[in-house]
Amino acid sequence: MTSVRHLVYSSRLFNLSKSASVNTSVSRHGTQFSTSSRCMTVMPAWVIDKYGSNDVLRFTKNASFPVIDYPNEVIVKVFAAGLNPIDVSMRGGYGAATMSMKRDPLNIKQSGNEFPLILGRDVSGVIMECGLDVKYFRERDEVWAAIPPWKQGSLAEFVVLSGNEISHKPKSLSHTEAAAIPYVATTAWSALVNTGGLSKDNCAKKRILILGGSGGVGTFAIQMLKAWGAHVTVTCSQNAEQFARELGVDHVVDYTAGPVEEPLSALEKFDLILDNVGGDTEGWAPSLLKPWTGAKFVTLVTPFIENTDRLGIADGMMKTATTVATRALKEALMPERKHY
């Protein structure tokens, strides 16, 4: 899995309007900016108008300016945006059917209404405007967030988010640093803590295997687990081995040297496996778990989205249900698995 990369937007703040109808400004970095965006209708952004390769990406200065539709929403001026593997997948159409259902559950709108689509799941910036019910934030607060994949993303000048989706940016981090963190960090936390049941209180000396350990989620998972006292084994390329060891990894298996099943099978069994790779790993990886101990296989690669993309919502859900039922029969005689 490729490492998280961040795309930095200019830290310069613009004076959005000189109109008397707009709240005027405070000085920051020597430049004045307005705390309201009501007068704006368009903004710069990177968009796609259809799914495909990198060729579908288009820069425009006329993207629709986000508006507050609900009283708990805020408009954030983007200082830095983060790109994740899911953005690359979504550019190619991954999750299109599922995200369309989330955006339009009653199927009222026409197909393709998500375009022009703005990618980018990570954002760090400054609140420009708050809805009436926003209680814990105010204009000019510095915030960061992981943007849900069904919403317009951060590769734009502004983005609208719920007050529940943002938090105050740590003062110790620059906007550039902050934009590299939220999506992969929350994914790693959800997989290990919410699904895997791990914490600083129960992780000491547990053996953890991370398949695909040098990517964004893997690197955050490594640091969390080592801080909690776990023994961590990862698979990664030879080029990433030194990087992984600098993060504290105890054992590295190089997947470029050949299939990893054999060298991993020679090791002591694991208490939890975090799968960032997918593919055929689910066929062999659970055999590496400690039997009858509540050991868990947590995968970030679920068949649901792929099935709905390929078969549609109804047939995709049926296919997924069949797959899950089949797995459930196998799991009756296998160590505990979990899908995230």
Secondary structure, DSSP 8 states (H G I E B T S, - for coil): ----EEEE-----------TTS---EEETTEEE-S--TT--EEEEEEESSSSSGGGEEEEEEEE-----STTEEEEEEEEEEE-HHHHHHHTTTTHHHHHHHH-TT--S-TTTT-SB---SEEEEEEEEE-TT--S--TT-EEEEE--TTS--SSBSEEEEETTSEEE--TTS-HHHHTTSHHHHHHHHIIIIIIT---TTT-TT-EEEEESTTSHHHHHHHHHHHHTT-EEEEEE-GGGHHHHHHTT-SEEEEGGGS-SHHHHHTS--BSEEEESS-TTHHHHGGGGB-TTTT-EEEES--HHHHHHHHH-HHHHHHHHHHHHHHHHHHHTTS---EE-
